[in-house]
């Protein structure tokens, strides 16, 4: 509903507002290219202004601070994550079990990291860097909300599995964070995997780790293995 309402309101925007939106997208695209090419350190307001043929002062009319610009980039990355996760689960069909949907989300997040390594890296840096990269509450707040919304389907699958008796009762929020933290940590090893592929098979380890968590939360091995096989078929069918 949120995206539907946004789309409807977008269609009724004035020509001036649509031009503003177009400029905003062009600036964000240029900023994302800078980060993908040179990392977060390559992003500067002065360089970005030159790349889009604006003065720094004009650029600040679109983004009031570098925090606001970084937040916009992270929000775009989170939208990519949401799309990949939704794409994976939608391919299962409406009768898929909660555990199968959960494993499909694991597959979807792995696909995002594989297809968009630089964007995955930006997300990893904003989460793991000891510096506070988003210090302004008005910039950090929407990112926190978007992050929770992206992984809400994961929490919903865990809760449904518990209600169906496939998992023992537990704290759904803690379990959601545990699954996400497992995936995030493992997938950050992709760069090193080429040096030790037999040890750092991150795709296999993501499934193994998720399976271990689910078994620890009371899932039956056979039910988890069926869900793993169903999620694995997504890659074979692609």
N, C-alpha and C positions, 0 to 999 in steps of 0.2 A: 504494500500500500504506500509506503514511503516513497519508493522509486516511481510508482504510478503517479502519485500526486506531484512529484517533482517534474515528471515528464509533461503533465498537463499544464502546470504553471509555466514551464519553459516554452511551450507552444504559444502561449498568450503574451509573451514578453514583447516589449517594444523593440523597434529596430535598434535603438541606442543600447538597450540592455543586451540584445543579441550580439551586437558588436563587442560590447564589454566582455561577454562570455567567450566570444571567439578569441579576443586578445588574451584573456586569462588562460585559455587552453594552450595558445601558442607559446606563452611565457612558460607555462608549466612543462610543456613538451621540451622546450629548449633546456630548462633546468634539469629535467630528467636525463637528457642526453649528456649533459655535462657530468652528472653524477655517475652515469653508466660508463663513461669513458675514463674519468679520472678519480672516481671515488668522491666521498663527501667533502674532502678537503679542496676539491677543484671548484666547488660551488661558492661563488661570491656575487654579491649584488652588482658590482661594477662590471664584471665579466659577463654576467647574464644580460645586463642592460645593453652592452655593446653587441651581444649576439642577437638581440631582438630589435636593435636599432631604436632604443629608448635612452633617455637620460636616467641616471639612478633615481632622481627625484620623481620622474614620471612612473618608474617601476613601483615606487612605494605607494602609488595610488591603487595598485592592485594587491600588493602584499605589504602590509604595514611594517613588517620586520622580517628578518631572516628566519626567525622561528615560524612565522606564518607561512613562509615559502616551504620550509622543510615539512611542516605539517601537511601542506597540500600534496607534497610528493608522497609522504607516507600514506595518506588517505587514498591516493591513486594506486599504490602498491596493494593496500588492503582490498581495494575493489578487484584487483587482479586475482588475489587469493580467493575472495568470495566466488568469483566467476569459475575458477578452476574446481573448487570444492563442489559447487552446485552442479557443474557439468558432470563430475564423476558420479555424484549420487543420483542425478536424474537418469543416468543410463542403467541404473539397477532396476527401475520399475517400481510401481507403487506398493507392491507386496513384499518388498525386501525386508528382511529382519533388521531390528535396530543394530545388531552387531555387524551385519553386512554393510549397513549405511556408514557405520563408524569406520570400518576398514576401507570403504570407498573414499571417505574423507582423508584418511591417511594417504591413499593413492593420489588423490587430488592435490594435496599439499606437496607431495613429492614431485608431482608433475610441474607444479608452479616453480619449485626450486630448480628443477632441471631446465625448464624452458626460459625462465627469467632469472638467471643466476645473479645478475647485477641488482635487480630489484629485490630479490631475496636477501642479498648482501646489505642493501640499504635498511631493510626491515631488521636484520640481525644487529646492525650497528646501533640503530636507535634503541634497541632493547638491551644490548649487552655492554655498550660503551660505558665506562665508569663516569664519563662526563654527563651532565644533565643537558641533553641536546635540545629538549623542548622545555625551557624554563618558564615560559609564559603560560599561565593557566588557560587563557583563551585559545591558545594553540594546542596545548597538550590535551585539553578536555575532549574535543571532538575525536582526537586520535584514540583516546582510551575507550570512548563509546563505540567507535567503529571496530576496534579490535574485539571487544566483547560481542558485538553483533556478528562479526565474521565467524566466531567460534561458538555461537549459540546453538547452531545445529548439532555440533558435537556434544554439547551438554544435553540437548534434547534426546539424542540417541542413547546416551548413557542412562538418562532417567527412564526412558521407555524400556530399555533392557532390564533395568532394576524392577520396574513395575510388572514386566512379563516374567519375572523369576529367572531371568538369564544372568543376572548379577545379584550378589548379596547387597543388602542396604548399605549405603555409604554416602559421603558428602560429594554431591555431584560437581560442585564448583572445584573442589580439590582434585577430583579425578580428571576434570577437563584440563586444568592447569598441568597436571602430571603428564597427560598424553601430549599436549602441545609442547611442553618443555622437553620431553623425550625427542619428539620429531625435530624441534628447532635445533637442539644440541647435536643430534646425529647428522642432520643435513648440512650443518656448517662444516662438516668434515669432508664434504664432496671434493674440495680442492686438493686435499691430501690423499684422497682415495686412489688417484692414479698411480701413486708411489707404492701402495700396498693394497691392491684390489682384492686379494684373497682375504684380507683382514677387514678392510674398510669398505665392504659391500653395503653401502648405506641403505639401499632399497631393501635388502634382506634384513638388515639390522633394525630398520624401522618396523617391519612386520614382526620380527622376533620380539622386539621390545614391547610393542603394543600387545602382542599375544601374552607375554609374561605379565603385564599389568592386568589384563582381563582375567587371566587365571587366578592371579592374586586377589581379585575382587569377586571370586566365586563362580566365574564362568566355567562351563563344562568344556573340556578340551575338544570334543567332537564338534560342538556348536561353533567354537572359535575357528576351528580348521575349515569348516564349511564356509564361514563368512570370509575367511582369508582367500579361499579358492574362488569365491564369487567375485571378490574385489580384484583378484589377479586377472580374471577374465576381461576386465576393463582394458587392461594393457594389450591383451591378445586381440581384442576386437577392434582396437583403434586403427 
